[in-house]
Amino acid sequence: MKKLILLFALSVFACSSDLFAQDYMKMSKKQLRIEHLKKINLTDSLSEELSLSSKKSQNLQSDLNNTSNDLILTSDSLKNSNLEITQLEAELIISKNELSKLGSELNNLVKQNSEKTNLIADKAKLIEFSNASAKFVVPDGKTWIIHSVISDYITNIRNRDSDGYGDFDKIRIFIKSLNGVPKTNITRQIFGPLLYSTNDDRGLRFPVVLPEKTTFELITVQWNNFKSIKKYNGKSYLSLVESSN
């Protein structure tokens, strides 16, 4: 910009010099003084414009520097923001995992509480029976969960020696019929599912779950290794939980 202004000033002076050389002899002293003042004023004006242009250039350069600094600061701030965003995303993932874990723990607690509530709502029963009263029906809307069958250990001890040992009959309890289907017939020596036996664990595994409307009959026998099998007249018990469907 400075160079352009200087070139413009020189061109004006050159033109003016040509004009002065041509008309010098024709001008009076007054006219020469006036012409001289014009050139001085023109020079001052050009000098002021040059100064203003220089100041504008300096201001523009200063603004450019400030803008550059602002851009650098903005870039640094953006980098920091991106770093913070990355850290926040990592923390968010950790929080989601912790929340999922807490949700699973809460579901487990709810399930456990529900199971405890169901246990409280269920009704435990101990039902006494004999061969004369061993027919059962699971009520409508109920489920029976049989946990064990209780009976005597042995009966009809005989031929006891001096040490107290002797012969005896074991007690066994079978399912005689299930939903009207025969399972055990001691006369024909047909034996169905075994629920209880003296000193023997070869029967059904408990618990035994029976749905509503299930009908079944049990038979309790004295057992002497197939030498003698007959009905037992003692009392036995069903230990069960009755739950609502």
C-alpha distance (Angstrom), angle and dihedral (degrees) to the residues before:
residue distance angle dihedral
M1 . . .
K2 3.83 . .
K3 3.81 90.9 .
L4 3.81 92.3 51.5
I5 3.79 92.0 51.3
L6 3.83 92.1 48.4
L7 3.79 91.5 49.4
F8 3.79 90.1 49.4
A9 3.81 91.2 50.4
L10 3.79 93.0 48.5
S11 3.78 91.2 50.0
V12 3.80 90.4 51.7
F13 3.80 90.7 49.7
A14 3.79 91.1 47.9
C15 3.77 92.3 51.9
S16 3.75 90.8 45.0
S17 3.79 90.7 49.3
D18 3.81 90.8 53.5
L19 3.77 90.1 48.9
F20 3.82 91.7 47.3
A21 3.82 92.3 49.1
Q22 3.78 91.4 52.6
D23 3.75 98.2 44.0
Y24 3.78 100.9 31.2
M25 3.75 95.8 102.5
K26 3.78 91.8 47.3
M27 3.85 97.0 53.1
S28 3.75 125.7 88.1
K29 3.77 122.9 -135.1
K30 3.79 91.0 -99.7
Q31 3.75 91.9 52.5
L32 3.79 90.4 47.7
R33 3.83 90.9 52.5
I34 3.79 90.2 49.8
E35 3.77 91.8 49.0
H36 3.79 89.7 48.0
L37 3.81 91.9 52.5
K38 3.79 90.8 49.8
K39 3.79 90.4 55.0
I40 3.81 91.4 47.8
N41 3.82 90.6 50.2
L42 3.78 90.6 47.3
T43 3.79 90.4 50.7
D44 3.81 91.6 49.7
S45 3.77 91.2 47.8
L46 3.77 92.1 50.3
S47 3.79 90.0 47.2
E48 3.80 91.2 52.9
E49 3.79 91.6 48.5
L50 3.77 89.1 49.1
S51 3.80 90.7 51.3
L52 3.81 92.1 47.5
S53 3.79 91.2 48.2
S54 3.77 89.9 49.9
K55 3.80 91.2 51.1
K56 3.80 91.0 47.6
S57 3.78 89.5 50.1
Q58 3.79 90.6 50.3
N59 3.80 91.0 47.7
L60 3.79 90.9 49.1
Q61 3.79 90.2 49.2
S62 3.80 90.0 49.3
D63 3.82 90.8 49.0
L64 3.78 89.6 48.5
N65 3.81 90.9 51.2
N66 3.81 91.0 47.9
T67 3.79 90.6 48.2
S68 3.78 90.3 49.5
N69 3.81 90.3 50.4
D70 3.80 90.3 47.8
L71 3.79 89.9 51.2
I72 3.79 90.8 50.9
L73 3.80 91.0 49.1
T74 3.80 90.5 46.6
S75 3.79 90.6 49.4
D76 3.81 91.4 50.1
S77 3.79 90.5 46.6
L78 3.81 90.1 49.9
K79 3.79 91.0 50.8
N80 3.78 90.2 50.3
S81 3.81 90.2 47.5
N82 3.81 90.9 51.2
L83 3.80 89.6 50.1
E84 3.81 90.7 49.7
I85 3.82 90.2 48.3
T86 3.82 90.4 52.0
Q87 3.80 90.6 49.3
L88 3.80 91.2 47.4
E89 3.82 90.9 49.9
A90 3.82 89.9 52.1
E91 3.80 90.6 48.4
L92 3.81 89.3 47.9
I93 3.80 91.4 54.1
I94 3.81 90.2 49.5
S95 3.81 90.4 48.2
K96 3.83 91.1 49.7
N97 3.80 90.7 51.0
E98 3.80 91.2 48.6
L99 3.81 90.2 47.0
S100 3.81 90.7 50.3
K101 3.80 90.0 49.8
L102 3.80 91.3 49.1
G103 3.81 89.1 48.3
S104 3.80 90.9 53.7
E105 3.80 91.4 47.7
L106 3.80 90.0 48.9
N107 3.81 91.3 50.4
N108 3.80 89.7 50.5
L109 3.79 91.0 50.0
V110 3.80 90.9 48.8
K111 3.80 90.3 48.9
Q112 3.80 92.3 48.4
N113 3.79 91.0 47.6
S114 3.81 89.9 48.8
E115 3.80 90.9 50.4
K116 3.80 90.7 49.5
T117 3.79 90.2 48.4
N118 3.79 90.1 50.4
L119 3.78 90.5 50.0
I120 3.79 89.7 52.0
A121 3.81 90.1 48.2
D122 3.84 91.8 48.7
K123 3.77 118.2 87.4
A124 3.80 121.9 -131.8
K125 3.78 115.3 -144.8
L126 3.80 136.9 -171.4
I127 3.80 108.1 -162.8
E128 3.80 119.5 -166.9
F129 3.79 117.4 -148.1
S130 3.78 143.8 164.6
N131 3.78 131.8 -170.6
A132 3.79 88.0 -84.2
S133 3.82 92.7 55.1
A134 3.80 105.2 30.6
K135 3.81 100.0 115.8
F136 3.81 115.9 109.5
V137 3.80 139.3 -178.7
V138 3.81 123.6 -167.1
P139 3.85 105.7 -130.5
D140 3.82 122.5 -116.5
G141 3.79 112.9 -86.5
K142 3.81 91.9 17.2
T143 3.79 137.9 102.7
W144 3.79 124.0 -153.4
I145 3.78 118.2 -145.9
I146 3.81 107.3 -168.8
H147 3.80 109.8 -156.5
S148 3.79 99.8 176.6
V149 3.80 146.3 -13.7
I150 3.79 117.1 -132.7
S151 3.78 126.7 -158.1
D152 3.80 143.3 139.6
Y153 3.78 119.3 -58.6
I154 3.84 100.9 -134.6
T155 3.79 138.7 -16.7
N156 3.82 141.4 -167.3
I157 3.81 96.9 39.5
R158 3.81 110.5 -167.2
N159 3.80 143.7 163.4
R160 3.81 91.4 32.5
D161 3.82 114.2 -176.8
S162 3.81 129.8 -147.0
D163 3.80 90.6 -83.4
G164 3.78 92.4 55.4
Y165 3.78 96.3 -106.5
G166 3.77 121.2 129.2
D167 3.75 146.8 135.7
F168 3.84 121.5 -65.3
D169 3.79 144.2 165.3
K170 3.78 121.8 -106.8
I171 3.79 122.8 -136.2
R172 3.79 120.0 -122.8
I173 3.80 130.4 176.5
F174 3.81 120.0 -158.6
I175 3.79 134.9 -178.8
K176 3.81 102.1 -105.2
S177 3.82 95.6 -170.8
L178 3.80 137.2 -5.0
N179 3.81 121.2 -156.7
G180 3.80 89.0 -18.3
V181 3.81 94.9 -50.3
P182 3.85 113.3 122.5
K183 3.82 113.9 -123.8
T184 3.80 106.6 165.0
N185 3.83 131.8 38.2
I186 3.81 112.5 168.7
T187 3.83 92.9 -171.2
R188 3.78 90.2 60.1
Q189 3.83 90.7 34.0
I190 3.78 93.5 -119.9
F191 3.78 110.9 148.4
G192 3.79 125.7 -167.2
P193 3.82 130.9 -167.9
L194 3.82 112.5 -24.0
L195 3.82 116.4 -133.2
Y196 3.82 100.8 172.5
S197 3.79 137.4 14.8
T198 3.79 135.0 168.6
N199 3.79 109.7 -103.2
D200 3.80 91.3 -16.3
D201 3.81 130.6 109.9
R202 3.80 99.2 -174.3
G203 3.81 93.9 107.6
L204 3.80 131.6 95.1
R205 3.79 118.4 -49.4
F206 3.77 114.5 -113.8
P207 2.94 142.4 -94.7
V208 3.80 97.8 57.1
V209 3.83 112.4 -167.4
L210 3.80 118.8 -152.2
P211 3.84 120.7 -174.5
E212 3.78 126.2 -140.1
K213 3.82 119.0 -63.9
T214 3.81 92.3 19.7
T215 3.83 110.3 148.4
F216 3.79 122.7 -159.2
E217 3.80 140.9 159.0
L218 3.81 127.6 -152.2
I219 3.80 130.3 -153.0
T220 3.82 125.3 -158.1
V221 3.81 118.0 -155.4
Q222 3.80 141.3 -178.9
W223 3.78 107.7 -123.1
N224 3.79 126.5 -159.4
N225 3.81 104.2 173.1
F226 3.83 93.1 -74.1
K227 3.84 90.2 -58.1
S228 3.76 90.3 101.7
I229 3.83 127.6 9.3
K230 3.78 119.6 173.3
K231 3.79 140.6 143.9
Y232 3.80 116.7 -77.3
N233 3.81 117.0 -131.4
G234 3.80 96.9 -156.0
K235 3.80 130.1 102.4
S236 3.82 125.2 -96.0
Y237 3.81 133.8 -177.8
L238 3.81 140.3 -138.0
S239 3.81 113.8 -145.3
L240 3.78 107.5 -160.3
V241 3.81 146.7 144.3
E242 3.79 119.6 -125.9
S243 3.79 111.7 -152.3
S244 3.78 131.3 -176.7
N245 3.80 117.3 -114.7
